[in-house]
Amino acid sequence: MKHDNAYNLGFIAKMNKRDRVPAHDEKFMNEFKDALTTSNFEAWLRGWDDANLEYVKYNSKNAK
């Protein structure tokens, strides 16, 4: 798995209200466990965190 793919999957996971840690997502782990290197795991977390930041920004703008 490329870093970009891991990042995008993390971003999509947040948008789909999945857990931040992919190990908690059994379906994901079954499909990608062989490809989850440390750097891919970090890319996943970056993607999830970036999606979370976007979500917070969007909600704060709409709350005004």
PDBQT receptor file of N, H, CA, C and O in Angstrom, charges set to zero:
ATOM      1  N   MET A   1       0.847  -1.166   0.000  1.00  0.00    +0.000 N 
ATOM      2  CA  MET A   1       0.000   0.000   0.000  1.00  0.00    +0.000 C 
ATOM      3  C   MET A   1       0.894   1.230   0.000  1.00  0.00    +0.000 C 
ATOM      4  O   MET A   1       1.862   1.301   0.757  1.00  0.00    +0.000 OA
ATOM      5  N   LYS A   2       0.575   2.181  -0.834  1.00  0.00    +0.000 N 
ATOM      6  H   LYS A   2      -0.211   2.124  -1.449  1.00  0.00    +0.000 HD
ATOM      7  CA  LYS A   2       1.340   3.423  -0.871  1.00  0.00    +0.000 C 
ATOM      8  C   LYS A   2       0.869   4.342   0.246  1.00  0.00    +0.000 C 
ATOM      9  O   LYS A   2      -0.250   4.221   0.746  1.00  0.00    +0.000 OA
ATOM     10  N   HIS A   3       1.752   5.264   0.626  1.00  0.00    +0.000 N 
ATOM     11  H   HIS A   3       2.661   5.361   0.220  1.00  0.00    +0.000 HD
ATOM     12  CA  HIS A   3       1.419   6.206   1.700  1.00  0.00    +0.000 C 
ATOM     13  C   HIS A   3       0.182   7.016   1.362  1.00  0.00    +0.000 C 
ATOM     14  O   HIS A   3      -0.652   7.268   2.232  1.00  0.00    +0.000 OA
ATOM     15  N   ASP A   4       0.053   7.432   0.097  1.00  0.00    +0.000 N 
ATOM     16  H   ASP A   4       0.731   7.228  -0.609  1.00  0.00    +0.000 HD
ATOM     17  CA  ASP A   4      -1.117   8.222  -0.302  1.00  0.00    +0.000 C 
ATOM     18  C   ASP A   4      -2.398   7.437  -0.085  1.00  0.00    +0.000 C 
ATOM     19  O   ASP A   4      -3.400   7.988   0.372  1.00  0.00    +0.000 OA
ATOM     20  N   ASN A   5      -2.369   6.164  -0.406  1.00  0.00    +0.000 N 
ATOM     21  H   ASN A   5      -1.555   5.716  -0.777  1.00  0.00    +0.000 HD
ATOM     22  CA  ASN A   5      -3.553   5.333  -0.217  1.00  0.00    +0.000 C 
ATOM     23  C   ASN A   5      -3.889   5.180   1.259  1.00  0.00    +0.000 C 
ATOM     24  O   ASN A   5      -5.057   5.245   1.644  1.00  0.00    +0.000 OA
ATOM     25  N   ALA A   6      -2.881   4.979   2.073  1.00  0.00    +0.000 N 
ATOM     26  H   ALA A   6      -1.933   4.927   1.761  1.00  0.00    +0.000 HD
ATOM     27  CA  ALA A   6      -3.104   4.851   3.518  1.00  0.00    +0.000 C 
ATOM     28  C   ALA A   6      -3.654   6.165   4.077  1.00  0.00    +0.000 C 
ATOM     29  O   ALA A   6      -4.558   6.158   4.912  1.00  0.00    +0.000 OA
ATOM     30  N   TYR A   7      -3.106   7.289   3.615  1.00  0.00    +0.000 N 
ATOM     31  H   TYR A   7      -2.371   7.294   2.936  1.00  0.00    +0.000 HD
ATOM     32  CA  TYR A   7      -3.589   8.607   4.053  1.00  0.00    +0.000 C 
ATOM     33  C   TYR A   7      -5.062   8.772   3.668  1.00  0.00    +0.000 C 
ATOM     34  O   TYR A   7      -5.888   9.163   4.492  1.00  0.00    +0.000 OA
ATOM     35  N   ASN A   8      -5.376   8.469   2.410  1.00  0.00    +0.000 N 
ATOM     36  H   ASN A   8      -4.705   8.151   1.741  1.00  0.00    +0.000 HD
ATOM     37  CA  ASN A   8      -6.756   8.618   1.936  1.00  0.00    +0.000 C 
ATOM     38  C   ASN A   8      -7.712   7.702   2.684  1.00  0.00    +0.000 C 
ATOM     39  O   ASN A   8      -8.835   8.099   2.995  1.00  0.00    +0.000 OA
ATOM     40  N   LEU A   9      -7.281   6.485   2.975  1.00  0.00    +0.000 N 
ATOM     41  H   LEU A   9      -6.369   6.162   2.723  1.00  0.00    +0.000 HD
ATOM     42  CA  LEU A   9      -8.135   5.574   3.722  1.00  0.00    +0.000 C 
ATOM     43  C   LEU A   9      -8.388   6.094   5.142  1.00  0.00    +0.000 C 
ATOM     44  O   LEU A   9      -9.492   5.954   5.668  1.00  0.00    +0.000 OA
ATOM     45  N   GLY A  10      -7.378   6.683   5.749  1.00  0.00    +0.000 N 
ATOM     46  H   GLY A  10      -6.481   6.797   5.321  1.00  0.00    +0.000 HD
ATOM     47  CA  GLY A  10      -7.567   7.283   7.071  1.00  0.00    +0.000 C 
ATOM     48  C   GLY A  10      -8.539   8.446   7.018  1.00  0.00    +0.000 C 
ATOM     49  O   GLY A  10      -9.390   8.593   7.895  1.00  0.00    +0.000 OA
ATOM     50  N   PHE A  11      -8.411   9.280   5.978  1.00  0.00    +0.000 N 
ATOM     51  H   PHE A  11      -7.720   9.161   5.266  1.00  0.00    +0.000 HD
ATOM     52  CA  PHE A  11      -9.303  10.430   5.798  1.00  0.00    +0.000 C 
ATOM     53  C   PHE A  11     -10.738   9.935   5.611  1.00  0.00    +0.000 C 
ATOM     54  O   PHE A  11     -11.665  10.447   6.238  1.00  0.00    +0.000 OA
ATOM     55  N   ILE A  12     -10.908   8.954   4.758  1.00  0.00    +0.000 N 
ATOM     56  H   ILE A  12     -10.155   8.538   4.249  1.00  0.00    +0.000 HD
ATOM     57  CA  ILE A  12     -12.235   8.402   4.485  1.00  0.00    +0.000 C 
ATOM     58  C   ILE A  12     -12.810   7.728   5.730  1.00  0.00    +0.000 C 
ATOM     59  O   ILE A  12     -14.011   7.808   5.988  1.00  0.00    +0.000 OA
ATOM     60  N   ALA A  13     -11.957   7.075   6.489  1.00  0.00    +0.000 N 
ATOM     61  H   ALA A  13     -10.981   7.010   6.279  1.00  0.00    +0.000 HD
ATOM     62  CA  ALA A  13     -12.421   6.417   7.710  1.00  0.00    +0.000 C 
ATOM     63  C   ALA A  13     -13.035   7.430   8.662  1.00  0.00    +0.000 C 
ATOM     64  O   ALA A  13     -14.081   7.162   9.253  1.00  0.00    +0.000 OA
ATOM     65  N   LYS A  14     -12.406   8.587   8.822  1.00  0.00    +0.000 N 
ATOM     66  H   LYS A  14     -11.556   8.805   8.342  1.00  0.00    +0.000 HD
ATOM     67  CA  LYS A  14     -12.959   9.618   9.709  1.00  0.00    +0.000 C 
ATOM     68  C   LYS A  14     -14.292  10.109   9.172  1.00  0.00    +0.000 C 
ATOM     69  O   LYS A  14     -15.241  10.292   9.936  1.00  0.00    +0.000 OA
ATOM     70  N   MET A  15     -14.373  10.322   7.866  1.00  0.00    +0.000 N 
ATOM     71  H   MET A  15     -13.603  10.173   7.246  1.00  0.00    +0.000 HD
ATOM     72  CA  MET A  15     -15.617  10.797   7.274  1.00  0.00    +0.000 C 
ATOM     73  C   MET A  15     -16.747   9.778   7.456  1.00  0.00    +0.000 C 
ATOM     74  O   MET A  15     -17.922  10.144   7.476  1.00  0.00    +0.000 OA
ATOM     75  N   ASN A  16     -16.389   8.519   7.586  1.00  0.00    +0.000 N 
ATOM     76  H   ASN A  16     -15.434   8.222   7.570  1.00  0.00    +0.000 HD
ATOM     77  CA  ASN A  16     -17.374   7.458   7.796  1.00  0.00    +0.000 C 
ATOM     78  C   ASN A  16     -17.522   7.077   9.260  1.00  0.00    +0.000 C 
ATOM     79  O   ASN A  16     -18.082   6.033   9.595  1.00  0.00    +0.000 OA
ATOM     80  N   LYS A  17     -17.005   7.949  10.131  1.00  0.00    +0.000 N 
ATOM     81  H   LYS A  17     -16.550   8.797   9.859  1.00  0.00    +0.000 HD
ATOM     82  CA  LYS A  17     -17.127   7.797  11.588  1.00  0.00    +0.000 C 
ATOM     83  C   LYS A  17     -16.522   6.490  12.103  1.00  0.00    +0.000 C 
ATOM     84  O   LYS A  17     -17.079   5.842  12.990  1.00  0.00    +0.000 OA
ATOM     85  N   ARG A  18     -15.379   6.117  11.536  1.00  0.00    +0.000 N 
ATOM     86  H   ARG A  18     -14.927   6.643  10.816  1.00  0.00    +0.000 HD
ATOM     87  CA  ARG A  18     -14.640   4.945  11.994  1.00  0.00    +0.000 C 
ATOM     88  C   ARG A  18     -13.667   5.347  13.086  1.00  0.00    +0.000 C 
ATOM     89  O   ARG A  18     -13.368   6.528  13.258  1.00  0.00    +0.000 OA
ATOM     90  N   ASP A  19     -13.176   4.366  13.819  1.00  0.00    +0.000 N 
ATOM     91  H   ASP A  19     -13.419   3.406  13.679  1.00  0.00    +0.000 HD
ATOM     92  CA  ASP A  19     -12.194   4.614  14.869  1.00  0.00    +0.000 C 
ATOM     93  C   ASP A  19     -10.908   5.168  14.275  1.00  0.00    +0.000 C 
ATOM     94  O   ASP A  19     -10.583   4.900  13.118  1.00  0.00    +0.000 OA
ATOM     95  N   ARG A  20     -10.182   5.939  15.068  1.00  0.00    +0.000 N 
ATOM     96  H   ARG A  20     -10.446   6.156  16.007  1.00  0.00    +0.000 HD
ATOM     97  CA  ARG A  20      -8.923   6.523  14.619  1.00  0.00    +0.000 C 
ATOM     98  C   ARG A  20      -7.864   5.450  14.390  1.00  0.00    +0.000 C 
ATOM     99  O   ARG A  20      -7.054   5.567  13.470  1.00  0.00    +0.000 OA
ATOM    100  N   VAL A  21      -7.863   4.427  15.203  1.00  0.00    +0.000 N 
ATOM    101  H   VAL A  21      -8.521   4.332  15.950  1.00  0.00    +0.000 HD
ATOM    102  CA  VAL A  21      -6.845   3.376  15.106  1.00  0.00    +0.000 C 
ATOM    103  C   VAL A  21      -7.385   2.250  14.219  1.00  0.00    +0.000 C 
ATOM    104  O   VAL A  21      -8.393   1.631  14.559  1.00  0.00    +0.000 OA
ATOM    105  N   PRO A  22      -6.724   1.977  13.082  1.00  0.00    +0.000 N 
ATOM    106  CA  PRO A  22      -7.257   0.973  12.166  1.00  0.00    +0.000 C 
ATOM    107  C   PRO A  22      -7.351  -0.424  12.759  1.00  0.00    +0.000 C 
ATOM    108  O   PRO A  22      -8.115  -1.252  12.262  1.00  0.00    +0.000 OA
ATOM    109  N   ALA A  23      -6.599  -0.697  13.797  1.00  0.00    +0.000 N 
ATOM    110  H   ALA A  23      -5.979  -0.024  14.200  1.00  0.00    +0.000 HD
ATOM    111  CA  ALA A  23      -6.669  -2.019  14.420  1.00  0.00    +0.000 C 
ATOM    112  C   ALA A  23      -8.050  -2.268  15.021  1.00  0.00    +0.000 C 
ATOM    113  O   ALA A  23      -8.434  -3.417  15.241  1.00  0.00    +0.000 OA
ATOM    114  N   HIS A  24      -8.791  -1.202  15.286  1.00  0.00    +0.000 N 
ATOM    115  H   HIS A  24      -8.479  -0.269  15.107  1.00  0.00    +0.000 HD
ATOM    116  CA  HIS A  24     -10.140  -1.342  15.830  1.00  0.00    +0.000 C 
ATOM    117  C   HIS A  24     -11.174  -1.610  14.746  1.00  0.00    +0.000 C 
ATOM    118  O   HIS A  24     -12.333  -1.902  15.043  1.00  0.00    +0.000 OA
ATOM    119  N   ASP A  25     -10.757  -1.512  13.500  1.00  0.00    +0.000 N 
ATOM    120  H   ASP A  25      -9.816  -1.275  13.258  1.00  0.00    +0.000 HD
ATOM    121  CA  ASP A  25     -11.654  -1.738  12.363  1.00  0.00    +0.000 C 
ATOM    122  C   ASP A  25     -11.329  -3.105  11.764  1.00  0.00    +0.000 C 
ATOM    123  O   ASP A  25     -10.400  -3.240  10.967  1.00  0.00    +0.000 OA
ATOM    124  N   GLU A  26     -12.096  -4.104  12.154  1.00  0.00    +0.000 N 
ATOM    125  H   GLU A  26     -12.851  -3.994  12.801  1.00  0.00    +0.000 HD
ATOM    126  CA  GLU A  26     -11.792  -5.485  11.773  1.00  0.00    +0.000 C 
ATOM    127  C   GLU A  26     -11.777  -5.677  10.255  1.00  0.00    +0.000 C 
ATOM    128  O   GLU A  26     -10.915  -6.378   9.725  1.00  0.00    +0.000 OA
ATOM    129  N   LYS A  27     -12.722  -5.061   9.565  1.00  0.00    +0.000 N 
ATOM    130  H   LYS A  27     -13.422  -4.492   9.995  1.00  0.00    +0.000 HD
ATOM    131  CA  LYS A  27     -12.781  -5.207   8.100  1.00  0.00    +0.000 C 
ATOM    132  C   LYS A  27     -11.510  -4.648   7.460  1.00  0.00    +0.000 C 
ATOM    133  O   LYS A  27     -10.927  -5.281   6.580  1.00  0.00    +0.000 OA
ATOM    134  N   PHE A  28     -11.087  -3.479   7.895  1.00  0.00    +0.000 N 
ATOM    135  H   PHE A  28     -11.561  -2.965   8.610  1.00  0.00    +0.000 HD
ATOM    136  CA  PHE A  28      -9.872  -2.871   7.360  1.00  0.00    +0.000 C 
ATOM    137  C   PHE A  28      -8.670  -3.767   7.626  1.00  0.00    +0.000 C 
ATOM    138  O   PHE A  28      -7.862  -4.017   6.731  1.00  0.00    +0.000 OA
ATOM    139  N   MET A  29      -8.559  -4.236   8.832  1.00  0.00    +0.000 N 
ATOM    140  H   MET A  29      -9.216  -4.032   9.558  1.00  0.00    +0.000 HD
ATOM    141  CA  MET A  29      -7.403  -5.051   9.199  1.00  0.00    +0.000 C 
ATOM    142  C   MET A  29      -7.349  -6.340   8.388  1.00  0.00    +0.000 C 
ATOM    143  O   MET A  29      -6.269  -6.775   7.989  1.00  0.00    +0.000 OA
ATOM    144  N   ASN A  30      -8.487  -6.947   8.145  1.00  0.00    +0.000 N 
ATOM    145  H   ASN A  30      -9.365  -6.594   8.469  1.00  0.00    +0.000 HD
ATOM    146  CA  ASN A  30      -8.504  -8.172   7.351  1.00  0.00    +0.000 C 
ATOM    147  C   ASN A  30      -8.036  -7.919   5.928  1.00  0.00    +0.000 C 
ATOM    148  O   ASN A  30      -7.372  -8.769   5.335  1.00  0.00    +0.000 OA
ATOM    149  N   GLU A  31      -8.373  -6.762   5.372  1.00  0.00    +0.000 N 
ATOM    150  H   GLU A  31      -8.912  -6.071   5.854  1.00  0.00    +0.000 HD
ATOM    151  CA  GLU A  31      -8.023  -6.461   3.991  1.00  0.00    +0.000 C 
ATOM    152  C   GLU A  31      -6.591  -5.955   3.833  1.00  0.00    +0.000 C 
ATOM    153  O   GLU A  31      -5.951  -6.225   2.817  1.00  0.00    +0.000 OA
ATOM    154  N   PHE A  32      -6.081  -5.228   4.823  1.00  0.00    +0.000 N 
ATOM    155  H   PHE A  32      -6.601  -5.009   5.649  1.00  0.00    +0.000 HD
ATOM    156  CA  PHE A  32      -4.823  -4.520   4.647  1.00  0.00    +0.000 C 
ATOM    157  C   PHE A  32      -3.740  -4.870   5.660  1.00  0.00    +0.000 C 
ATOM    158  O   PHE A  32      -2.701  -4.210   5.693  1.00  0.00    +0.000 OA
ATOM    159  N   LYS A  33      -3.954  -5.881   6.478  1.00  0.00    +0.000 N 
ATOM    160  H   LYS A  33      -4.798  -6.417   6.451  1.00  0.00    +0.000 HD
ATOM    161  CA  LYS A  33      -2.987  -6.166   7.549  1.00  0.00    +0.000 C 
ATOM    162  C   LYS A  33      -1.576  -6.426   7.032  1.00  0.00    +0.000 C 
ATOM    163  O   LYS A  33      -0.602  -6.087   7.704  1.00  0.00    +0.000 OA
ATOM    164  N   ASP A  34      -1.453  -7.019   5.856  1.00  0.00    +0.000 N 
ATOM    165  H   ASP A  34      -2.244  -7.294   5.310  1.00  0.00    +0.000 HD
ATOM    166  CA  ASP A  34      -0.123  -7.292   5.311  1.00  0.00    +0.000 C 
ATOM    167  C   ASP A  34       0.573  -6.029   4.830  1.00  0.00    +0.000 C 
ATOM    168  O   ASP A  34       1.801  -5.995   4.739  1.00  0.00    +0.000 OA
ATOM    169  N   ALA A  35      -0.194  -4.994   4.523  1.00  0.00    +0.000 N 
ATOM    170  H   ALA A  35      -1.191  -5.022   4.597  1.00  0.00    +0.000 HD
ATOM    171  CA  ALA A  35       0.370  -3.763   3.980  1.00  0.00    +0.000 C 
ATOM    172  C   ALA A  35       0.568  -2.684   5.043  1.00  0.00    +0.000 C 
ATOM    173  O   ALA A  35       1.097  -1.613   4.744  1.00  0.00    +0.000 OA
ATOM    174  N   LEU A  36       0.156  -2.952   6.265  1.00  0.00    +0.000 N 
ATOM    175  H   LEU A  36      -0.274  -3.822   6.508  1.00  0.00    +0.000 HD
ATOM    176  CA  LEU A  36       0.250  -1.918   7.295  1.00  0.00    +0.000 C 
ATOM    177  C   LEU A  36       1.643  -1.895   7.919  1.00  0.00    +0.000 C 
ATOM    178  O   LEU A  36       1.883  -2.496   8.966  1.00  0.00    +0.000 OA
ATOM    179  N   THR A  37       2.531  -1.206   7.268  1.00  0.00    +0.000 N 
ATOM    180  H   THR A  37       2.336  -0.718   6.417  1.00  0.00    +0.000 HD
ATOM    181  CA  THR A  37       3.849  -0.966   7.838  1.00  0.00    +0.000 C 
ATOM    182  C   THR A  37       3.719   0.206   8.793  1.00  0.00    +0.000 C 
ATOM    183  O   THR A  37       2.667   0.843   8.853  1.00  0.00    +0.000 OA
ATOM    184  N   THR A  38       4.752   0.493   9.522  1.00  0.00    +0.000 N 
ATOM    185  H   THR A  38       5.606  -0.023   9.473  1.00  0.00    +0.000 HD
ATOM    186  CA  THR A  38       4.719   1.625  10.449  1.00  0.00    +0.000 C 
ATOM    187  C   THR A  38       4.444   2.925   9.705  1.00  0.00    +0.000 C 
ATOM    188  O   THR A  38       3.655   3.748  10.169  1.00  0.00    +0.000 OA
ATOM    189  N   SER A  39       5.084   3.117   8.562  1.00  0.00    +0.000 N 
ATOM    190  H   SER A  39       5.726   2.449   8.185  1.00  0.00    +0.000 HD
ATOM    191  CA  SER A  39       4.883   4.375   7.836  1.00  0.00    +0.000 C 
ATOM    192  C   SER A  39       3.472   4.467   7.255  1.00  0.00    +0.000 C 
ATOM    193  O   SER A  39       2.911   5.561   7.196  1.00  0.00    +0.000 OA
ATOM    194  N   ASN A  40       2.885   3.350   6.826  1.00  0.00    +0.000 N 
ATOM    195  H   ASN A  40       3.341   2.461   6.873  1.00  0.00    +0.000 HD
ATOM    196  CA  ASN A  40       1.510   3.381   6.339  1.00  0.00    +0.000 C 
ATOM    197  C   ASN A  40       0.536   3.653   7.477  1.00  0.00    +0.000 C 
ATOM    198  O   ASN A  40      -0.455   4.361   7.300  1.00  0.00    +0.000 OA
ATOM    199  N   PHE A  41       0.823   3.089   8.645  1.00  0.00    +0.000 N 
ATOM    200  H   PHE A  41       1.628   2.514   8.789  1.00  0.00    +0.000 HD
ATOM    201  CA  PHE A  41      -0.012   3.342   9.809  1.00  0.00    +0.000 C 
ATOM    202  C   PHE A  41       0.033   4.825  10.170  1.00  0.00    +0.000 C 
ATOM    203  O   PHE A  41      -0.996   5.420  10.489  1.00  0.00    +0.000 OA
ATOM    204  N   GLU A  42       1.219   5.418  10.122  1.00  0.00    +0.000 N 
ATOM    205  H   GLU A  42       2.056   4.934   9.863  1.00  0.00    +0.000 HD
ATOM    206  CA  GLU A  42       1.352   6.846  10.411  1.00  0.00    +0.000 C 
ATOM    207  C   GLU A  42       0.613   7.684   9.365  1.00  0.00    +0.000 C 
ATOM    208  O   GLU A  42       0.013   8.706   9.698  1.00  0.00    +0.000 OA
ATOM    209  N   ALA A  43       0.656   7.253   8.102  1.00  0.00    +0.000 N 
ATOM    210  H   ALA A  43       1.143   6.423   7.832  1.00  0.00    +0.000 HD
ATOM    211  CA  ALA A  43      -0.069   7.968   7.045  1.00  0.00    +0.000 C 
ATOM    212  C   ALA A  43      -1.572   7.886   7.299  1.00  0.00    +0.000 C 
ATOM    213  O   ALA A  43      -2.289   8.869   7.109  1.00  0.00    +0.000 OA
ATOM    214  N   TRP A  44      -2.048   6.721   7.727  1.00  0.00    +0.000 N 
ATOM    215  H   TRP A  44      -1.466   5.923   7.882  1.00  0.00    +0.000 HD
ATOM    216  CA  TRP A  44      -3.469   6.558   8.070  1.00  0.00    +0.000 C 
ATOM    217  C   TRP A  44      -3.854   7.558   9.161  1.00  0.00    +0.000 C 
ATOM    218  O   TRP A  44      -4.859   8.259   9.046  1.00  0.00    +0.000 OA
ATOM    219  N   LEU A  45      -3.045   7.615  10.219  1.00  0.00    +0.000 N 
ATOM    220  H   LEU A  45      -2.228   7.045  10.313  1.00  0.00    +0.000 HD
ATOM    221  CA  LEU A  45      -3.349   8.524  11.331  1.00  0.00    +0.000 C 
ATOM    222  C   LEU A  45      -3.345   9.981  10.882  1.00  0.00    +0.000 C 
ATOM    223  O   LEU A  45      -4.194  10.761  11.312  1.00  0.00    +0.000 OA
ATOM    224  N   ARG A  46      -2.394  10.357  10.019  1.00  0.00    +0.000 N 
ATOM    225  H   ARG A  46      -1.704   9.723   9.670  1.00  0.00    +0.000 HD
ATOM    226  CA  ARG A  46      -2.363  11.727   9.486  1.00  0.00    +0.000 C 
ATOM    227  C   ARG A  46      -3.631  12.022   8.696  1.00  0.00    +0.000 C 
ATOM    228  O   ARG A  46      -4.213  13.098   8.831  1.00  0.00    +0.000 OA
ATOM    229  N   GLY A  47      -4.058  11.077   7.877  1.00  0.00    +0.000 N 
ATOM    230  H   GLY A  47      -3.586  10.202   7.767  1.00  0.00    +0.000 HD
ATOM    231  CA  GLY A  47      -5.288  11.259   7.107  1.00  0.00    +0.000 C 
ATOM    232  C   GLY A  47      -6.493  11.410   8.004  1.00  0.00    +0.000 C 
ATOM    233  O   GLY A  47      -7.334  12.281   7.777  1.00  0.00    +0.000 OA
ATOM    234  N   TRP A  48      -6.588  10.566   9.027  1.00  0.00    +0.000 N 
ATOM    235  H   TRP A  48      -5.905   9.859   9.211  1.00  0.00    +0.000 HD
ATOM    236  CA  TRP A  48      -7.707  10.628   9.958  1.00  0.00    +0.000 C 
ATOM    237  C   TRP A  48      -7.696  11.966  10.700  1.00  0.00    +0.000 C 
ATOM    238  O   TRP A  48      -8.733  12.614  10.845  1.00  0.00    +0.000 OA
ATOM    239  N   ASP A  49      -6.508  12.371  11.169  1.00  0.00    +0.000 N 
ATOM    240  H   ASP A  49      -5.666  11.845  11.051  1.00  0.00    +0.000 HD
ATOM    241  CA  ASP A  49      -6.393  13.625  11.914  1.00  0.00    +0.000 C 
ATOM    242  C   ASP A  49      -6.728  14.827  11.034  1.00  0.00    +0.000 C 
ATOM    243  O   ASP A  49      -7.401  15.752  11.488  1.00  0.00    +0.000 OA
ATOM    244  N   ASP A  50      -6.270  14.826   9.783  1.00  0.00    +0.000 N 
ATOM    245  H   ASP A  50      -5.724  14.074   9.414  1.00  0.00    +0.000 HD
ATOM    246  CA  ASP A  50      -6.572  15.939   8.878  1.00  0.00    +0.000 C 
ATOM    247  C   ASP A  50      -8.074  16.024   8.610  1.00  0.00    +0.000 C 
ATOM    248  O   ASP A  50      -8.636  17.118   8.565  1.00  0.00    +0.000 OA
ATOM    249  N   ALA A  51      -8.717  14.885   8.433  1.00  0.00    +0.000 N 
ATOM    250  H   ALA A  51      -8.260  13.996   8.469  1.00  0.00    +0.000 HD
ATOM    251  CA  ALA A  51     -10.165  14.875   8.226  1.00  0.00    +0.000 C 
ATOM    252  C   ALA A  51     -10.874  15.405   9.467  1.00  0.00    +0.000 C 
ATOM    253  O   ALA A  51     -11.866  16.126   9.361  1.00  0.00    +0.000 OA
ATOM    254  N   ASN A  52     -10.372  15.051  10.624  1.00  0.00    +0.000 N 
ATOM    255  H   ASN A  52      -9.566  14.465  10.711  1.00  0.00    +0.000 HD
ATOM    256  CA  ASN A  52     -10.960  15.536  11.871  1.00  0.00    +0.000 C 
ATOM    257  C   ASN A  52     -10.843  17.054  11.970  1.00  0.00    +0.000 C 
ATOM    258  O   ASN A  52     -11.791  17.725  12.378  1.00  0.00    +0.000 OA
ATOM    259  N   LEU A  53      -9.680  17.599  11.598  1.00  0.00    +0.000 N 
ATOM    260  H   LEU A  53      -8.909  17.054  11.266  1.00  0.00    +0.000 HD
ATOM    261  CA  LEU A  53      -9.496  19.050  11.621  1.00  0.00    +0.000 C 
ATOM    262  C   LEU A  53     -10.448  19.748  10.647  1.00  0.00    +0.000 C 
ATOM    263  O   LEU A  53     -11.021  20.788  10.972  1.00  0.00    +0.000 OA
ATOM    264  N   GLU A  54     -10.613  19.179   9.469  1.00  0.00    +0.000 N 
ATOM    265  H   GLU A  54     -10.148  18.334   9.205  1.00  0.00    +0.000 HD
ATOM    266  CA  GLU A  54     -11.542  19.739   8.485  1.00  0.00    +0.000 C 
ATOM    267  C   GLU A  54     -12.969  19.711   9.027  1.00  0.00    +0.000 C 
ATOM    268  O   GLU A  54     -13.726  20.666   8.850  1.00  0.00    +0.000 OA
ATOM    269  N   TYR A  55     -13.323  18.631   9.675  1.00  0.00    +0.000 N 
ATOM    270  H   TYR A  55     -12.708  17.855   9.819  1.00  0.00    +0.000 HD
ATOM    271  CA  TYR A  55     -14.649  18.478  10.263  1.00  0.00    +0.000 C 
ATOM    272  C   TYR A  55     -14.891  19.552  11.329  1.00  0.00    +0.000 C 
ATOM    273  O   TYR A  55     -15.960  20.162  11.372  1.00  0.00    +0.000 OA
ATOM    274  N   VAL A  56     -13.897  19.776  12.182  1.00  0.00    +0.000 N 
ATOM    275  H   VAL A  56     -13.029  19.281  12.147  1.00  0.00    +0.000 HD
ATOM    276  CA  VAL A  56     -14.016  20.785  13.237  1.00  0.00    +0.000 C 
ATOM    277  C   VAL A  56     -14.149  22.183  12.622  1.00  0.00    +0.000 C 
ATOM    278  O   VAL A  56     -14.991  22.970  13.054  1.00  0.00    +0.000 OA
ATOM    279  N   LYS A  57     -13.320  22.495  11.615  1.00  0.00    +0.000 N 
ATOM    280  H   LYS A  57     -12.636  21.856  11.265  1.00  0.00    +0.000 HD
ATOM    281  CA  LYS A  57     -13.403  23.800  10.951  1.00  0.00    +0.000 C 
ATOM    282  C   LYS A  57     -14.770  24.009  10.329  1.00  0.00    +0.000 C 
ATOM    283  O   LYS A  57     -15.363  25.077  10.479  1.00  0.00    +0.000 OA
ATOM    284  N   TYR A  58     -15.268  23.018   9.642  1.00  0.00    +0.000 N 
ATOM    285  H   TYR A  58     -14.787  22.150   9.520  1.00  0.00    +0.000 HD
ATOM    286  CA  TYR A  58     -16.560  23.108   8.968  1.00  0.00    +0.000 C 
ATOM    287  C   TYR A  58     -17.669  23.347   9.981  1.00  0.00    +0.000 C 
ATOM    288  O   TYR A  58     -18.532  24.199   9.770  1.00  0.00    +0.000 OA
ATOM    289  N   ASN A  59     -17.651  22.597  11.085  1.00  0.00    +0.000 N 
ATOM    290  H   ASN A  59     -16.950  21.904  11.257  1.00  0.00    +0.000 HD
ATOM    291  CA  ASN A  59     -18.689  22.734  12.083  1.00  0.00    +0.000 C 
ATOM    292  C   ASN A  59     -18.608  24.059  12.825  1.00  0.00    +0.000 C 
ATOM    293  O   ASN A  59     -19.642  24.611  13.203  1.00  0.00    +0.000 OA
ATOM    294  N   SER A  60     -17.392  24.589  13.044  1.00  0.00    +0.000 N 
ATOM    295  H   SER A  60     -16.553  24.141  12.737  1.00  0.00    +0.000 HD
ATOM    296  CA  SER A  60     -17.296  25.879  13.724  1.00  0.00    +0.000 C 
ATOM    297  C   SER A  60     -17.796  27.019  12.831  1.00  0.00    +0.000 C 
ATOM    298  O   SER A  60     -18.379  27.981  13.331  1.00  0.00    +0.000 OA
ATOM    299  N   LYS A  61     -17.577  26.923  11.533  1.00  0.00    +0.000 N 
ATOM    300  H   LYS A  61     -17.104  26.141  11.127  1.00  0.00    +0.000 HD
ATOM    301  CA  LYS A  61     -18.080  27.964  10.622  1.00  0.00    +0.000 C 
ATOM    302  C   LYS A  61     -19.592  27.921  10.562  1.00  0.00    +0.000 C 
ATOM    303  O   LYS A  61     -20.226  28.973  10.481  1.00  0.00    +0.000 OA
ATOM    304  N   ASN A  62     -20.187  26.753  10.599  1.00  0.00    +0.000 N 
ATOM    305  H   ASN A  62     -19.672  25.898  10.664  1.00  0.00    +0.000 HD
ATOM    306  CA  ASN A  62     -21.636  26.623  10.505  1.00  0.00    +0.000 C 
ATOM    307  C   ASN A  62     -22.333  26.885  11.826  1.00  0.00    +0.000 C 
ATOM    308  O   ASN A  62     -23.548  27.082  11.847  1.00  0.00    +0.000 OA
ATOM    309  N   ALA A  63     -21.604  26.892  12.917  1.00  0.00    +0.000 N 
ATOM    310  H   ALA A  63     -20.617  26.732  12.900  1.00  0.00    +0.000 HD
ATOM    311  CA  ALA A  63     -22.202  27.128  14.226  1.00  0.00    +0.000 C 
ATOM    312  C   ALA A  63     -22.446  28.616  14.487  1.00  0.00    +0.000 C 
ATOM    313  O   ALA A  63     -23.207  28.981  15.383  1.00  0.00    +0.000 OA
ATOM    314  N   LYS A  64     -21.803  29.454  13.708  1.00  0.00    +0.000 N 
ATOM    315  H   LYS A  64     -21.185  29.158  12.980  1.00  0.00    +0.000 HD
ATOM    316  CA  LYS A  64     -21.946  30.914  13.933  1.00  0.00    +0.000 C 
ATOM    317  C   LYS A  64     -23.258  31.446  13.469  1.00  0.00    +0.000 C 
ATOM    318  O   LYS A  64     -23.518  32.643  13.592  1.00  0.00    +0.000 OA
TER     319      LYS A  64
